[in-house]
Amino acid sequence: MPAPHNPFKAALKAGKPQMGCWLGLADPYVAQISAGAGFDWLLIDAEHAPNDLRSITAQMQVLAGFDSHAIVRPTIGETWMIKQYLDAGAQTLLIPMVESAEQARELVRAVTYPPHGVRGVGSALARASNFSAIPDYLQTADAEICLLVQVENRAGIKALDEILEVEGVDGVFIGPSDLAADMGFIGNAGAPEVKAAVMEAMGKIVASGKAGGILTLDPEMQRACLDAGATFVATNIDVTLFAAAMRNTAKAALALLPDQITTGTAKTENASRYLQQLCKHWSHKGTAEFDADKGSVSFATGNRVEMSALGEELSITATTGPRGDLERWKKVISDHLVRFAFREEFEITWAE
C-alpha cells in the first residue's frame, strides 16, 4: 500500500486552477466549517497565526474528512520543523521567505527521505504512515509531497530565475504584502509598482512550468493572476471574514437601538459666527454642512452635532449612538464653543 495520493499536487501538475482560503483562527471548529464551504485547499498558517504542531495536527485531522486539501505554512523553513509537520501528515508545505536557489535546494532535501534528502525516518510514530499501517510509506512518500516556496522580497525576486530551476520545487507563491513592504510600499500591496512586480514574477513562474500561487483579497488581482496562469490562488482569510462579519453584525444590532440625543441653548450675539467656526473646524474630521443660519457635523463614530442660529440664540442638538458617551460629547462641544467665545461669557444650558 503506497502513501496517500496528493490530489492538490496532481491538480497543479495538470494545470488545473485550485482556489483556496487562509486559516489563521487556529481552531478545528473553524477548519471544519471552512472545509464544508467548498474550497479546493485551505492553508493552516503557523507563520502569522497562533498555531503549533498540536493545533495544526488537529486541523489536519478535521480536514481529512473533506475534499479541501490541507496546506501547512511553517513559521520558518527549518529542517526539524518540516520533519515534524510531514510526520504529522502534511503533504503540502508552503515555506515562507525563500530568497535563493540554495535555500530552495535545502528545502527539497528537508522534505525528501535519504539517500536523496535528510528527512528523518520516524514513520512508526507518524500519523503520515497511519502509524505503520501503510507498509510502503517510506518508499512512496516522496512522490506525494508537494513543496511550495514563498518569494516575498526583492532578494527572492532577484533570485527567482535560479529558484525556478531547482528540481523538487513544485510551485512558487508570491507574497504581495511583504514584497510591498520591502519595496517601500508597506501596507499598500495595491501600489502599481508592486502589482507590476507580482505580475512579472507570475509570468516567469508559469513560463517555467512550475505552479504559481498568491493570496490576494483584490478581485482584480485574483482575476489577473488566474489569467496569467496561476494555479493556486487564495482569495480570503478566515480571520478577516470573521472580524468583518462580527463588526457588521454588531453594527446592525446596535442600529436597532435608539440614539442618545440632548439639546442645549446659549445666549450670544455671535451665534452665527460660532456655528460656522465649529463646523469649519471639524470639517476635516467629519462630514460638515453649514451656512450662516444652520449647520451640522457627522462623524464615523456615530456622534453628530446640529446647530441653528436665530438672533442672539444658538441652539444645539447633540447625538451619539446607543452606546456612545453622551456626557463626554456634550463636554467636547461645550469646550470648543467656549474657546471660540473667549471674549465673552459663554455657557450652554443643556436640557436635563
ZAMARGU-4260 file (C-alpha; in steps of 0.2 Angstrom, whole numbers, plus 5000, padded with zeros to 4 digits):
<rodrens>
0) 5000/5000/5000 | 5008/5017/4995 | 5007/5034/5003 | 4991/5043/5002 | 4988/5052/4985
5) 4990/5070/4985 | 4976/5077/4974 | 4982/5095/4976 | 4999/5091/4968 | 4991/5081/4954
10) 4980/5096/4950 | 4994/5108/4949 | 5004/5096/4938 | 4989/5095/4927 | 4987/5114/4926
15) 4970/5114/4935 | 4967/5130/4945 | 4965/5127/4963 | 4955/5140/4974 | 4959/5142/4992
20) 4957/5151/5008 | 4969/5155/5023 | 4965/5148/5040 | 4973/5159/5054 | 4960/5157/5069
25) 4969/5141/5074 | 4954/5131/5078 | 4947/5114/5072 | 4929/5120/5073 | 4933/5134/5061
30) 4943/5122/5050 | 4928/5111/5049 | 4916/5125/5044 | 4929/5131/5031 | 4931/5113/5024
35) 4912/5112/5021 | 4912/5128/5011 | 4919/5120/4995 | 4937/5127/4993 | 4950/5116/4984
40) 4963/5120/4998 | 4964/5128/5015 | 4981/5134/5021 | 4984/5132/5040 | 4996/5146/5045
45) 5009/5145/5058 | 5019/5160/5052 | 5007/5173/5057 | 4994/5164/5067 | 4995/5156/5084
50) 4996/5138/5078 | 5008/5125/5085 | 5011/5107/5080 | 4996/5100/5090 | 4984/5113/5084
55) 4989/5111/5066 | 4988/5092/5068 | 4970/5094/5075 | 4965/5104/5060 | 4973/5092/5048
60) 4963/5078/5056 | 4947/5088/5053 | 4951/5092/5035 | 4955/5073/5031 | 4936/5070/5031
65) 4933/5083/5017 | 4939/5087/4999 | 4948/5103/5004 | 4967/5099/5004 | 4977/5105/5019
70) 4992/5115/5016 | 5003/5120/5030 | 5014/5135/5031 | 5028/5133/5045 | 5034/5148/5055
75) 5051/5146/5045 | 5059/5133/5034 | 5069/5124/5047 | 5073/5105/5043 | 5067/5099/5061
80) 5051/5109/5059 | 5047/5102/5042 | 5051/5084/5048 | 5038/5086/5062 | 5024/5093/5050
85) 5027/5079/5037 | 5026/5066/5051 | 5010/5074/5057 | 5003/5071/5040 | 5005/5087/5030
90) 5009/5083/5012 | 5009/5100/5005 | 5020/5114/5013 | 5022/5132/5009 | 5039/5139/5016
95) 5040/5157/5019 | 5054/5169/5014 | 5064/5159/5002 | 5077/5171/4995 | 5089/5159/4985
100) 5091/5143/4975 | 5102/5136/4988 | 5089/5139/5001 | 5076/5130/4989 | 5088/5116/4987
105) 5090/5113/5006 | 5071/5113/5007 | 5069/5100/4994 | 5082/5089/5004 | 5072/5093/5020
110) 5056/5085/5013 | 5064/5070/5005 | 5070/5054/5013 | 5088/5048/5012 | 5098/5045/5001
115) 5092/5060/4991 | 5087/5070/5006 | 5088/5072/5025 | 5071/5069/5031 | 5072/5059/5047
120) 5064/5041/5047 | 5052/5040/5061 | 5036/5034/5052 | 5032/5021/5066 | 5027/5036/5076
125) 5019/5046/5062 | 5001/5050/5058 | 5008/5051/5040 | 5010/5032/5039 | 4994/5029/5048
130) 5006/5023/5062 | 5014/5010/5051 | 4998/5004/5044 | 5004/5010/5026 | 5018/4997/5023
135) 5025/5006/5008 | 5025/5023/5015 | 5044/5026/5016 | 5046/5020/4998 | 5032/5031/4991
140) 5030/5046/5002 | 5042/5057/4992 | 5032/5057/4976 | 5017/5063/4986 | 5025/5078/4995
145) 5021/5095/4987 | 5034/5108/4991 | 5029/5127/4988 | 5041/5141/4991 | 5036/5158/4995
150) 5045/5173/4987 | 5041/5189/4995 | 5055/5201/4995 | 5067/5209/4982 | 5081/5196/4986
155) 5069/5182/4981 | 5063/5191/4966 | 5081/5194/4960 | 5084/5175/4963 | 5068/5169/4955
160) 5075/5163/4939 | 5088/5152/4949 | 5074/5146/4961 | 5063/5140/4947 | 5077/5129/4941
165) 5078/5119/4957 | 5071/5102/4954 | 5059/5096/4968 | 5051/5113/4970 | 5033/5111/4964
170) 5027/5129/4965 | 5032/5147/4969 | 5020/5158/4979 | 5022/5177/4978 | 5019/5186/4994
175) 5012/5203/4989 | 5012/5211/5007 | 5030/5208/5012 | 5036/5212/4994 | 5026/5228/4995
180) 5035/5232/5012 | 5052/5228/5005 | 5049/5239/4990 | 5045/5254/5001 | 5026/5252/5000
185) 5022/5245/5017 | 5003/5242/5019 | 5000/5245/5000 | 5001/5229/4991 | 4990/5238/4978
190) 5003/5250/4973 | 5006/5250/4954 | 5025/5246/4956 | 5021/5231/4967 | 5007/5224/4956
195) 5019/5225/4941 | 5032/5216/4951 | 5020/5202/4956 | 5013/5200/4938 | 5031/5199/4931
200) 5036/5186/4943 | 5020/5176/4940 | 5024/5176/4921 | 5041/5169/4925 | 5034/5156/4936
205) 5021/5150/4924 | 5033/5150/4909 | 5045/5139/4919 | 5032/5125/4920 | 5030/5127/4939
210) 5014/5131/4948 | 5011/5150/4953 | 5002/5155/4968 | 4996/5170/4978 | 4985/5176/4992
215) 4976/5192/4987 | 4959/5199/4993 | 4959/5211/4977 | 4946/5203/4965 | 4955/5212/4950
220) 4972/5205/4955 | 4964/5187/4958 | 4957/5188/4940 | 4974/5195/4933 | 4984/5181/4941
225) 4972/5167/4935 | 4973/5174/4918 | 4992/5174/4919 | 4991/5156/4923 | 4992/5155/4942
230) 4986/5138/4948 | 4984/5140/4967 | 4975/5156/4972 | 4968/5161/4989 | 4955/5174/4989
235) 4952/5177/5008 | 4957/5174/5026 | 4946/5166/5040 | 4951/5180/5052 | 4947/5194/5040
240) 4930/5186/5036 | 4925/5183/5054 | 4931/5200/5060 | 4921/5209/5046 | 4905/5198/5049
245) 4906/5201/5068 | 4908/5220/5066 | 4894/5222/5053 | 4883/5211/5064 | 4886/5221/5080
250) 4884/5237/5070 | 4867/5231/5063 | 4862/5225/5081 | 4866/5242/5089 | 4857/5251/5075
255) 4841/5243/5081 | 4843/5254/5097 | 4838/5272/5098 | 4852/5286/5098 | 4855/5296/5113
260) 4850/5314/5110 | 4850/5330/5120 | 4848/5348/5116 | 4855/5364/5123 | 4855/5383/5120
265) 4867/5398/5123 | 4864/5416/5123 | 4876/5426/5112 | 4877/5440/5099 | 4889/5429/5089
270) 4878/5413/5087 | 4880/5413/5068 | 4899/5415/5069 | 4902/5402/5082 | 4891/5390/5072
275) 4901/5392/5057 | 4918/5391/5066 | 4914/5374/5074 | 4908/5367/5058 | 4923/5373/5048
280) 4935/5367/5062 | 4928/5349/5062 | 4925/5348/5043 | 4942/5339/5041 | 4937/5326/5054
285) 4919/5323/5049 | 4905/5327/5036 | 4901/5346/5038 | 4886/5356/5030 | 4883/5373/5036
290) 4878/5391/5031 | 4875/5407/5041 | 4859/5400/5050 | 4862/5382/5052 | 4875/5368/5052
295) 4879/5350/5056 | 4894/5339/5058 | 4893/5320/5057 | 4907/5308/5062 | 4911/5290/5058
300) 4909/5286/5077 | 4890/5290/5076 | 4892/5307/5085 | 4883/5321/5077 | 4880/5339/5081
305) 4867/5351/5074 | 4866/5369/5077 | 4855/5384/5072 | 4857/5402/5075 | 4842/5413/5077
310) 4845/5431/5083 | 4855/5430/5099 | 4852/5412/5102 | 4862/5397/5097 | 4853/5380/5098
315) 4862/5364/5099 | 4857/5346/5097 | 4870/5333/5102 | 4868/5315/5096 | 4878/5299/5100
320) 4875/5281/5095 | 4866/5270/5108 | 4882/5265/5116 | 4891/5282/5114 | 4896/5293/5129
325) 4884/5307/5128 | 4890/5317/5143 | 4908/5317/5135 | 4901/5323/5118 | 4892/5337/5127
330) 4908/5342/5135 | 4918/5342/5119 | 4905/5353/5110 | 4905/5365/5125 | 4924/5366/5127
335) 4926/5370/5108 | 4912/5383/5108 | 4919/5391/5124 | 4936/5393/5116 | 4929/5401/5101
340) 4919/5413/5113 | 4934/5418/5124 | 4930/5436/5123 | 4913/5434/5131 | 4905/5425/5145
345) 4898/5409/5136 | 4888/5395/5143 | 4877/5381/5136 | 4862/5377/5145 | 4859/5358/5142
350) 4842/5350/5144 | 4840/5338/5159
</rodrens>
